[in-house]
Amino acid sequence: MTAVLAPTLNQPTPVRARTVLLALGGASLLAGLDAALLLAGLPAPVTAERLEQVHGPLMMLGFLATLIALERAVALRRRWAYLSPALLGAGGLMLLSPLPIAVGHAVQFAGTLCLIAIYRTLATRAQSRALNIQWLGAVMAGGAAALWWIGVPTPSVLPFLTGFLVLTIAGERLELARIASPPEAAQRLLLALAAGTLLGACAALLWPAVGGGVFGVALLGIAAWLARFDVATRLVSAHGLPRYSAVNLIAGTGWLAVAGVTWLLWGAADDGPAYDIAVHAIGLGFAMSMVLAHGPVILPAVLRRPLPYRPVLYAATVALQASLLARVIADVRDLPAVWQVGAAVNVLAVIAFVVISAGLVIRK
C-alpha cells in the first residue's frame, strides 16, 4: 500500500508494487477456488467456515476486478489509480479475516469507486463508446459491491457482477474491433445493448422474471455482436498466440450466449440448476476464458516480464471447457457425481493456467 501511495502521483508505480497488487488478487483466487471445492462437497486444503459465504466476492471482485483494475491503472499511468486494485484486493483478504464481513465489502466498494474514476479520467483523454461501455461496467461493479455491503443475497447481485464483466470485455473488444472498422450503427448498437444490460439488472431487483428476461436478451445481443464483429473470428485461422487467444475468446462468447439463454428462459435464475449454469457460464466460461485469452498480453504489460506462447497453454483451455460442459450437462440431467467431477476439474484447470504461466515466465 505504501508504494501505491507514494508522493509522486503522476508517475507509474514500480513493477514490485504491481507484483504485490497482483499477488493480492492471486490470494483471492486461491481462497475462492478453495471455497469452490467446499461448495461442491469436495475435500479442500482450508475449511474455514466463512469461505463458502464469501466465494462470490472473492472470485468476482477480489480476483477478477483486481486484475481488471490493475490493468486499467497501468494504462492510466497515475499512482492514485492503483488505489483501486489495492482496495479490491485488500477487501478480499479482509473477507477472510476475523473482521466483520461488511468491512471487506465496504473496502471493495471503495475500490469500485476508484475504478469508476479511472474510466472517467481515461475518457477525458480520448472519449469513445468503448470507454463509455467499460465505465457502465464499472458502475455495475459498484452496484454489486454496494448490494453485498447492505446484505443483498448473491443471486440478486449476480446480474450486476455479470454486467461488470461482460461490459468490461465488450468495451475492450470494441476498441480492438475498430481496427476492422465496424459500422457506426454497430457501435451504437453495442452501446444500446450495454445500457440494456444495466437496465435489465436493475429491473431484476424489483421484478426478477421480467428483469431477468430483459437481461438475458441484452446478453444474447452482446454475444451476437461479438460473434459478428470481434476480430477473434478472423484470427482463429492464424497461428501461435493470436490463434490461442481467438480460441479462448470465441469459447467465452459461446458461454456468454449460454448465460443469456438461461436468463431469458428462466428469468430469475436465482436457485437450482439454472442458477448454477448462469453463474458458472459467466464466472468460468466467459470470464476465465477471457483471462486465458488476455493473460499472455496483460501479464507482460503489468509485470514487465515476457510470457512466451507455448502450445502447452491449450491444456488449461481444454480442461476448463470440457469440465464446464460436463458440469452443465450434469445440471440438466441431474448427475451429482459428474457435477462434482466437473467442479473439481474446473478448479484444476484454473490452477493449471497459473502454474503453466508462472513456469513459462520463470523459464524465459
C-alpha beads as a LAMMPS data file, in Angstrom:
LAMMPS data file: protein, C-alpha beads

364 atoms
363 bonds

1 atom types
1 bond types

-500.0 500.0 xlo xhi
-500.0 500.0 ylo yhi
-500.0 500.0 zlo zhi

Masses

1 110.0

Atoms # bond

1 1 1 0.000 0.000 0.000
2 1 1 2.800 2.495 0.817
3 1 1 4.234 2.009 -2.657
4 1 1 0.852 2.813 -4.140
5 1 1 0.515 5.966 -2.035
6 1 1 3.970 7.328 -2.804
7 1 1 4.211 11.144 -3.171
8 1 1 4.763 11.459 -6.918
9 1 1 1.227 10.908 -8.142
10 1 1 1.902 11.422 -11.850
11 1 1 4.393 8.576 -12.289
12 1 1 3.667 4.894 -12.833
13 1 1 4.275 2.558 -9.905
14 1 1 7.341 0.306 -9.815
15 1 1 6.971 -3.244 -11.060
16 1 1 7.442 -4.501 -7.490
17 1 1 4.321 -2.652 -6.332
18 1 1 2.341 -4.040 -9.264
19 1 1 3.504 -7.525 -8.355
20 1 1 2.221 -7.042 -4.801
21 1 1 -1.171 -5.936 -6.128
22 1 1 -1.283 -8.912 -8.492
23 1 1 -0.473 -11.160 -5.534
24 1 1 -3.468 -9.717 -3.642
25 1 1 -5.716 -10.786 -6.490
26 1 1 -3.980 -14.158 -6.593
27 1 1 -4.685 -14.695 -2.900
28 1 1 -8.395 -14.089 -3.500
29 1 1 -8.278 -16.513 -6.436
30 1 1 -6.771 -19.297 -4.328
31 1 1 -9.227 -18.692 -1.494
32 1 1 -12.118 -18.593 -3.973
33 1 1 -11.045 -21.888 -5.548
34 1 1 -10.811 -23.439 -2.093
35 1 1 -14.345 -22.210 -1.390
36 1 1 -15.499 -23.703 -4.704
37 1 1 -14.314 -27.130 -3.586
38 1 1 -16.162 -26.758 -0.279
39 1 1 -19.369 -25.688 -2.043
40 1 1 -19.102 -28.746 -4.275
41 1 1 -18.828 -31.013 -1.237
42 1 1 -15.227 -31.918 -2.063
43 1 1 -12.101 -32.029 0.149
44 1 1 -10.312 -28.680 0.306
45 1 1 -6.975 -27.544 1.796
46 1 1 -8.678 -24.943 4.025
47 1 1 -12.082 -25.425 5.637
48 1 1 -12.704 -22.050 7.305
49 1 1 -16.401 -21.524 7.968
50 1 1 -16.541 -18.136 6.252
51 1 1 -15.078 -19.317 2.941
52 1 1 -18.298 -20.642 1.435
53 1 1 -20.097 -17.418 2.305
54 1 1 -17.609 -15.158 0.502
55 1 1 -16.880 -17.299 -2.578
56 1 1 -18.565 -14.829 -4.958
57 1 1 -16.902 -11.627 -3.658
58 1 1 -13.508 -13.350 -3.657
59 1 1 -13.710 -14.540 -7.258
60 1 1 -15.582 -11.639 -8.860
61 1 1 -14.184 -8.600 -7.023
62 1 1 -11.176 -9.909 -5.110
63 1 1 -9.652 -11.599 -8.166
64 1 1 -11.251 -10.566 -11.470
65 1 1 -11.969 -6.934 -10.569
66 1 1 -8.497 -6.543 -9.046
67 1 1 -6.943 -7.863 -12.257
68 1 1 -9.045 -5.547 -14.418
69 1 1 -8.394 -2.520 -12.185
70 1 1 -4.651 -3.199 -12.193
71 1 1 -4.562 -3.344 -15.985
72 1 1 -6.543 -0.103 -16.220
73 1 1 -4.280 1.597 -13.672
74 1 1 -1.250 0.618 -15.756
75 1 1 -2.951 2.151 -18.798
76 1 1 -3.760 5.390 -16.951
77 1 1 -0.210 5.776 -15.545
78 1 1 -1.286 7.642 -12.410
79 1 1 -0.297 6.472 -8.941
80 1 1 -3.685 7.223 -7.410
81 1 1 -5.279 4.770 -9.840
82 1 1 -3.539 1.881 -8.063
83 1 1 -5.805 2.505 -5.104
84 1 1 -8.499 0.606 -6.992
85 1 1 -6.720 -2.777 -7.256
86 1 1 -5.227 -2.231 -3.786
87 1 1 -8.647 -1.725 -2.185
88 1 1 -10.308 -4.519 -4.158
89 1 1 -7.543 -6.971 -3.300
90 1 1 -7.251 -5.874 0.336
91 1 1 -11.025 -6.090 0.689
92 1 1 -10.828 -9.697 -0.470
93 1 1 -8.316 -10.501 2.273
94 1 1 -10.497 -8.715 4.833
95 1 1 -13.374 -11.001 3.891
96 1 1 -11.179 -13.867 5.094
97 1 1 -10.127 -12.145 8.312
98 1 1 -11.908 -12.086 11.704
99 1 1 -13.235 -8.619 10.828
100 1 1 -16.965 -8.289 10.127
101 1 1 -17.733 -9.245 6.544
102 1 1 -19.278 -5.800 5.991
103 1 1 -15.810 -4.243 6.396
104 1 1 -14.430 -6.216 3.468
105 1 1 -17.473 -5.326 1.359
106 1 1 -17.077 -1.637 2.214
107 1 1 -13.407 -1.648 1.205
108 1 1 -14.226 -3.375 -2.072
109 1 1 -16.972 -0.821 -2.722
110 1 1 -14.370 1.933 -2.302
111 1 1 -12.201 0.089 -4.824
112 1 1 -15.021 0.090 -7.382
113 1 1 -15.478 3.844 -6.902
114 1 1 -11.800 4.309 -7.744
115 1 1 -12.273 2.124 -10.821
116 1 1 -15.148 4.355 -11.962
117 1 1 -12.851 7.365 -11.509
118 1 1 -10.153 5.661 -13.605
119 1 1 -12.517 5.251 -16.543
120 1 1 -13.751 8.817 -16.316
121 1 1 -10.148 10.054 -16.321
122 1 1 -9.307 7.871 -19.304
123 1 1 -12.358 9.300 -21.069
124 1 1 -11.015 12.842 -20.660
125 1 1 -8.018 11.808 -22.746
126 1 1 -9.976 10.245 -25.589
127 1 1 -13.760 9.999 -25.465
128 1 1 -15.102 6.842 -27.088
129 1 1 -18.050 4.473 -26.963
130 1 1 -15.688 1.715 -25.878
131 1 1 -14.714 3.621 -22.735
132 1 1 -18.328 4.560 -22.055
133 1 1 -19.284 0.883 -22.150
134 1 1 -16.453 -0.024 -19.773
135 1 1 -17.482 2.833 -17.482
136 1 1 -21.017 1.408 -17.361
137 1 1 -19.449 -1.913 -16.398
138 1 1 -17.545 -0.267 -13.545
139 1 1 -20.790 1.337 -12.352
140 1 1 -22.346 -2.128 -12.251
141 1 1 -19.371 -3.372 -10.218
142 1 1 -20.030 -0.560 -7.759
143 1 1 -23.680 -1.572 -7.618
144 1 1 -22.729 -5.183 -6.894
145 1 1 -20.327 -4.201 -4.110
146 1 1 -22.922 -1.870 -2.566
147 1 1 -25.618 -4.554 -2.669
148 1 1 -23.324 -7.063 -0.983
149 1 1 -22.399 -4.431 1.607
150 1 1 -26.030 -3.948 2.647
151 1 1 -26.641 -7.706 2.793
152 1 1 -28.419 -8.477 -0.502
153 1 1 -28.097 -12.217 -1.355
154 1 1 -25.603 -13.181 -4.053
155 1 1 -28.233 -14.464 -6.572
156 1 1 -29.757 -10.965 -6.683
157 1 1 -26.300 -9.415 -7.069
158 1 1 -25.287 -11.759 -9.901
159 1 1 -26.719 -9.666 -12.798
160 1 1 -24.642 -6.663 -11.682
161 1 1 -21.485 -8.785 -11.454
162 1 1 -22.239 -10.280 -14.846
163 1 1 -22.789 -6.838 -16.334
164 1 1 -19.465 -5.650 -14.942
165 1 1 -17.530 -8.492 -16.547
166 1 1 -19.430 -8.515 -19.831
167 1 1 -19.353 -4.754 -20.419
168 1 1 -15.687 -4.515 -19.479
169 1 1 -14.754 -7.179 -22.013
170 1 1 -17.203 -5.902 -24.648
171 1 1 -15.750 -2.402 -24.378
172 1 1 -12.212 -3.712 -24.746
173 1 1 -13.195 -5.843 -27.725
174 1 1 -14.838 -2.803 -29.330
175 1 1 -11.533 -0.955 -29.020
176 1 1 -9.855 -3.731 -30.965
177 1 1 -12.770 -4.195 -33.368
178 1 1 -12.339 -0.593 -34.503
179 1 1 -9.258 -1.806 -36.366
180 1 1 -11.686 -3.652 -38.634
181 1 1 -13.908 -0.544 -38.767
182 1 1 -17.319 -1.882 -37.696
183 1 1 -20.167 0.291 -38.989
184 1 1 -21.196 3.278 -36.905
185 1 1 -24.611 1.704 -36.422
186 1 1 -22.972 -1.425 -34.981
187 1 1 -21.051 0.644 -32.443
188 1 1 -24.219 2.446 -31.393
189 1 1 -25.981 -0.911 -31.103
190 1 1 -23.360 -2.236 -28.695
191 1 1 -23.717 0.869 -26.524
192 1 1 -27.503 0.375 -26.512
193 1 1 -27.078 -3.273 -25.510
194 1 1 -24.770 -2.174 -22.692
195 1 1 -27.447 0.210 -21.438
196 1 1 -29.988 -2.617 -21.711
197 1 1 -27.732 -4.794 -19.564
198 1 1 -27.738 -2.182 -16.805
199 1 1 -31.490 -1.655 -17.165
200 1 1 -32.194 -5.398 -17.004
201 1 1 -30.043 -5.852 -13.891
202 1 1 -31.821 -3.000 -12.099
203 1 1 -35.252 -4.281 -13.141
204 1 1 -34.384 -7.785 -11.923
205 1 1 -34.092 -6.443 -8.376
206 1 1 -37.760 -5.423 -8.408
207 1 1 -39.321 -7.752 -10.986
208 1 1 -36.988 -10.780 -11.212
209 1 1 -38.795 -12.623 -14.017
210 1 1 -39.254 -9.602 -16.301
211 1 1 -35.906 -8.031 -15.490
212 1 1 -34.123 -11.350 -15.911
213 1 1 -35.679 -11.763 -19.341
214 1 1 -34.540 -8.291 -20.434
215 1 1 -31.095 -9.023 -19.045
216 1 1 -30.923 -12.293 -20.977
217 1 1 -31.865 -10.587 -24.243
218 1 1 -29.123 -7.986 -23.699
219 1 1 -26.514 -10.691 -23.060
220 1 1 -27.570 -12.581 -26.176
221 1 1 -27.338 -9.382 -28.178
222 1 1 -23.793 -8.721 -26.962
223 1 1 -22.787 -12.316 -27.704
224 1 1 -24.178 -11.982 -31.241
225 1 1 -22.355 -8.659 -31.678
226 1 1 -19.040 -10.211 -30.628
227 1 1 -19.594 -13.187 -32.913
228 1 1 -20.163 -10.820 -35.826
229 1 1 -17.655 -8.007 -35.266
230 1 1 -14.919 -9.216 -32.892
231 1 1 -11.547 -9.666 -34.587
232 1 1 -11.230 -13.058 -32.853
233 1 1 -13.408 -14.625 -35.546
234 1 1 -10.766 -13.635 -38.096
235 1 1 -7.710 -14.572 -36.039
236 1 1 -8.844 -18.127 -35.300
237 1 1 -7.286 -19.190 -38.612
238 1 1 -3.929 -17.662 -37.644
239 1 1 -1.125 -19.409 -35.750
240 1 1 0.561 -19.198 -32.361
241 1 1 -0.618 -16.702 -29.763
242 1 1 -3.239 -14.934 -31.974
243 1 1 -4.970 -18.255 -32.626
244 1 1 -4.757 -19.306 -28.956
245 1 1 -6.325 -16.023 -27.843
246 1 1 -9.006 -16.264 -30.530
247 1 1 -9.991 -19.798 -29.488
248 1 1 -10.477 -18.687 -25.884
249 1 1 -12.355 -15.551 -26.913
250 1 1 -14.767 -17.497 -29.119
251 1 1 -15.323 -20.061 -26.340
252 1 1 -16.057 -17.215 -23.914
253 1 1 -18.557 -15.702 -26.326
254 1 1 -20.305 -19.060 -26.580
255 1 1 -20.645 -19.284 -22.802
256 1 1 -21.996 -15.739 -22.730
257 1 1 -24.749 -16.903 -25.091
258 1 1 -25.468 -19.865 -22.792
259 1 1 -25.873 -17.462 -19.854
260 1 1 -28.151 -15.215 -21.921
261 1 1 -30.395 -18.138 -22.891
262 1 1 -30.556 -19.237 -19.247
263 1 1 -31.739 -15.821 -18.057
264 1 1 -34.144 -15.496 -20.982
265 1 1 -35.795 -18.866 -20.323
266 1 1 -35.763 -18.872 -16.533
267 1 1 -35.986 -15.126 -15.837
268 1 1 -34.929 -15.115 -12.197
269 1 1 -32.059 -17.607 -12.351
270 1 1 -31.573 -17.479 -8.592
271 1 1 -31.671 -21.112 -7.491
272 1 1 -31.094 -24.698 -8.572
273 1 1 -29.575 -25.833 -11.893
274 1 1 -30.470 -22.599 -13.737
275 1 1 -28.525 -20.535 -11.212
276 1 1 -25.532 -22.878 -11.317
277 1 1 -25.462 -22.765 -15.116
278 1 1 -25.781 -18.966 -15.225
279 1 1 -23.178 -18.188 -12.582
280 1 1 -20.552 -20.567 -13.934
281 1 1 -21.217 -19.868 -17.609
282 1 1 -20.259 -16.286 -16.733
283 1 1 -17.701 -16.715 -13.939
284 1 1 -15.828 -19.607 -15.551
285 1 1 -16.942 -19.986 -19.159
286 1 1 -16.904 -16.306 -20.059
287 1 1 -14.622 -14.583 -17.552
288 1 1 -11.919 -17.243 -17.200
289 1 1 -11.835 -17.818 -20.958
290 1 1 -11.148 -14.108 -21.327
291 1 1 -8.424 -14.299 -18.663
292 1 1 -6.781 -17.141 -20.593
293 1 1 -7.093 -15.170 -23.836
294 1 1 -5.704 -11.901 -22.487
295 1 1 -3.260 -13.265 -19.888
296 1 1 -0.272 -13.639 -22.256
297 1 1 -0.718 -9.978 -23.223
298 1 1 -1.767 -8.344 -19.924
299 1 1 0.719 -10.020 -17.588
300 1 1 3.809 -8.858 -19.521
301 1 1 2.377 -5.308 -19.585
302 1 1 1.834 -5.357 -15.818
303 1 1 4.983 -7.185 -14.704
304 1 1 7.349 -6.125 -17.490
305 1 1 8.250 -9.783 -17.922
306 1 1 7.526 -11.735 -21.121
307 1 1 5.063 -14.620 -21.071
308 1 1 6.012 -16.563 -24.209
309 1 1 3.337 -18.530 -26.014
310 1 1 3.675 -22.301 -25.940
311 1 1 1.093 -24.890 -27.109
312 1 1 1.006 -26.291 -23.552
313 1 1 -1.266 -23.341 -22.677
314 1 1 -4.064 -25.185 -24.503
315 1 1 -4.077 -27.785 -21.711
316 1 1 -5.801 -25.349 -19.355
317 1 1 -8.217 -24.263 -22.102
318 1 1 -9.305 -27.802 -22.947
319 1 1 -9.662 -28.771 -19.284
320 1 1 -11.723 -25.675 -18.493
321 1 1 -14.106 -26.015 -21.436
322 1 1 -14.594 -29.785 -21.105
323 1 1 -15.174 -29.703 -17.343
324 1 1 -17.616 -26.806 -17.592
325 1 1 -19.559 -28.572 -20.343
326 1 1 -19.722 -31.703 -18.157
327 1 1 -20.970 -29.571 -15.283
328 1 1 -23.763 -28.065 -17.374
329 1 1 -24.826 -31.495 -18.671
330 1 1 -24.851 -32.762 -15.089
331 1 1 -27.082 -29.833 -14.075
332 1 1 -29.560 -30.595 -16.861
333 1 1 -29.562 -34.386 -16.372
334 1 1 -29.261 -34.335 -12.562
335 1 1 -25.966 -36.244 -12.313
336 1 1 -24.418 -35.254 -8.958
337 1 1 -21.253 -37.348 -9.330
338 1 1 -20.498 -35.910 -12.785
339 1 1 -21.217 -32.426 -11.448
340 1 1 -18.643 -32.870 -8.682
341 1 1 -16.034 -34.149 -11.112
342 1 1 -16.685 -31.155 -13.358
343 1 1 -16.333 -28.773 -10.411
344 1 1 -13.042 -30.374 -9.361
345 1 1 -11.574 -30.160 -12.864
346 1 1 -12.763 -26.531 -13.114
347 1 1 -10.505 -25.730 -10.174
348 1 1 -7.614 -27.774 -11.570
349 1 1 -7.892 -26.020 -14.957
350 1 1 -7.558 -22.560 -13.410
351 1 1 -4.624 -23.674 -11.260
352 1 1 -3.021 -25.288 -14.316
353 1 1 -3.128 -21.994 -16.213
354 1 1 -1.500 -20.160 -13.289
355 1 1 1.217 -22.797 -12.882
356 1 1 1.940 -23.056 -16.621
357 1 1 2.088 -19.266 -16.994
358 1 1 4.399 -18.913 -13.990
359 1 1 6.645 -21.655 -15.357
360 1 1 6.891 -20.002 -18.778
361 1 1 7.720 -16.623 -17.230
362 1 1 10.421 -18.126 -14.988
363 1 1 11.970 -20.154 -17.813
364 1 1 12.055 -17.080 -20.039

Bonds

1 1 1 2
2 1 2 3
3 1 3 4
4 1 4 5
5 1 5 6
6 1 6 7
7 1 7 8
8 1 8 9
9 1 9 10
10 1 10 11
11 1 11 12
12 1 12 13
13 1 13 14
14 1 14 15
15 1 15 16
16 1 16 17
17 1 17 18
18 1 18 19
19 1 19 20
20 1 20 21
21 1 21 22
22 1 22 23
23 1 23 24
24 1 24 25
25 1 25 26
26 1 26 27
27 1 27 28
28 1 28 29
29 1 29 30
30 1 30 31
31 1 31 32
32 1 32 33
33 1 33 34
34 1 34 35
35 1 35 36
36 1 36 37
37 1 37 38
38 1 38 39
39 1 39 40
40 1 40 41
41 1 41 42
42 1 42 43
43 1 43 44
44 1 44 45
45 1 45 46
46 1 46 47
47 1 47 48
48 1 48 49
49 1 49 50
50 1 50 51
51 1 51 52
52 1 52 53
53 1 53 54
54 1 54 55
55 1 55 56
56 1 56 57
57 1 57 58
58 1 58 59
59 1 59 60
60 1 60 61
61 1 61 62
62 1 62 63
63 1 63 64
64 1 64 65
65 1 65 66
66 1 66 67
67 1 67 68
68 1 68 69
69 1 69 70
70 1 70 71
71 1 71 72
72 1 72 73
73 1 73 74
74 1 74 75
75 1 75 76
76 1 76 77
77 1 77 78
78 1 78 79
79 1 79 80
80 1 80 81
81 1 81 82
82 1 82 83
83 1 83 84
84 1 84 85
85 1 85 86
86 1 86 87
87 1 87 88
88 1 88 89
89 1 89 90
90 1 90 91
91 1 91 92
92 1 92 93
93 1 93 94
94 1 94 95
95 1 95 96
96 1 96 97
97 1 97 98
98 1 98 99
99 1 99 100
100 1 100 101
101 1 101 102
102 1 102 103
103 1 103 104
104 1 104 105
105 1 105 106
106 1 106 107
107 1 107 108
108 1 108 109
109 1 109 110
110 1 110 111
111 1 111 112
112 1 112 113
113 1 113 114
114 1 114 115
115 1 115 116
116 1 116 117
117 1 117 118
118 1 118 119
119 1 119 120
120 1 120 121
121 1 121 122
122 1 122 123
123 1 123 124
124 1 124 125
125 1 125 126
126 1 126 127
127 1 127 128
128 1 128 129
129 1 129 130
130 1 130 131
131 1 131 132
132 1 132 133
133 1 133 134
134 1 134 135
135 1 135 136
136 1 136 137
137 1 137 138
138 1 138 139
139 1 139 140
140 1 140 141
141 1 141 142
142 1 142 143
143 1 143 144
144 1 144 145
145 1 145 146
146 1 146 147
147 1 147 148
148 1 148 149
149 1 149 150
150 1 150 151
151 1 151 152
152 1 152 153
153 1 153 154
154 1 154 155
155 1 155 156
156 1 156 157
157 1 157 158
158 1 158 159
159 1 159 160
160 1 160 161
161 1 161 162
162 1 162 163
163 1 163 164
164 1 164 165
165 1 165 166
166 1 166 167
167 1 167 168
168 1 168 169
169 1 169 170
170 1 170 171
171 1 171 172
172 1 172 173
173 1 173 174
174 1 174 175
175 1 175 176
176 1 176 177
177 1 177 178
178 1 178 179
179 1 179 180
180 1 180 181
181 1 181 182
182 1 182 183
183 1 183 184
184 1 184 185
185 1 185 186
186 1 186 187
187 1 187 188
188 1 188 189
189 1 189 190
190 1 190 191
191 1 191 192
192 1 192 193
193 1 193 194
194 1 194 195
195 1 195 196
196 1 196 197
197 1 197 198
198 1 198 199
199 1 199 200
200 1 200 201
201 1 201 202
202 1 202 203
203 1 203 204
204 1 204 205
205 1 205 206
206 1 206 207
207 1 207 208
208 1 208 209
209 1 209 210
210 1 210 211
211 1 211 212
212 1 212 213
213 1 213 214
214 1 214 215
215 1 215 216
216 1 216 217
217 1 217 218
218 1 218 219
219 1 219 220
220 1 220 221
221 1 221 222
222 1 222 223
223 1 223 224
224 1 224 225
225 1 225 226
226 1 226 227
227 1 227 228
228 1 228 229
229 1 229 230
230 1 230 231
231 1 231 232
232 1 232 233
233 1 233 234
234 1 234 235
235 1 235 236
236 1 236 237
237 1 237 238
238 1 238 239
239 1 239 240
240 1 240 241
241 1 241 242
242 1 242 243
243 1 243 244
244 1 244 245
245 1 245 246
246 1 246 247
247 1 247 248
248 1 248 249
249 1 249 250
250 1 250 251
251 1 251 252
252 1 252 253
253 1 253 254
254 1 254 255
255 1 255 256
256 1 256 257
257 1 257 258
258 1 258 259
259 1 259 260
260 1 260 261
261 1 261 262
262 1 262 263
263 1 263 264
264 1 264 265
265 1 265 266
266 1 266 267
267 1 267 268
268 1 268 269
269 1 269 270
270 1 270 271
271 1 271 272
272 1 272 273
273 1 273 274
274 1 274 275
275 1 275 276
276 1 276 277
277 1 277 278
278 1 278 279
279 1 279 280
280 1 280 281
281 1 281 282
282 1 282 283
283 1 283 284
284 1 284 285
285 1 285 286
286 1 286 287
287 1 287 288
288 1 288 289
289 1 289 290
290 1 290 291
291 1 291 292
292 1 292 293
293 1 293 294
294 1 294 295
295 1 295 296
296 1 296 297
297 1 297 298
298 1 298 299
299 1 299 300
300 1 300 301
301 1 301 302
302 1 302 303
303 1 303 304
304 1 304 305
305 1 305 306
306 1 306 307
307 1 307 308
308 1 308 309
309 1 309 310
310 1 310 311
311 1 311 312
312 1 312 313
313 1 313 314
314 1 314 315
315 1 315 316
316 1 316 317
317 1 317 318
318 1 318 319
319 1 319 320
320 1 320 321
321 1 321 322
322 1 322 323
323 1 323 324
324 1 324 325
325 1 325 326
326 1 326 327
327 1 327 328
328 1 328 329
329 1 329 330
330 1 330 331
331 1 331 332
332 1 332 333
333 1 333 334
334 1 334 335
335 1 335 336
336 1 336 337
337 1 337 338
338 1 338 339
339 1 339 340
340 1 340 341
341 1 341 342
342 1 342 343
343 1 343 344
344 1 344 345
345 1 345 346
346 1 346 347
347 1 347 348
348 1 348 349
349 1 349 350
350 1 350 351
351 1 351 352
352 1 352 353
353 1 353 354
354 1 354 355
355 1 355 356
356 1 356 357
357 1 357 358
358 1 358 359
359 1 359 360
360 1 360 361
361 1 361 362
362 1 362 363
363 1 363 364
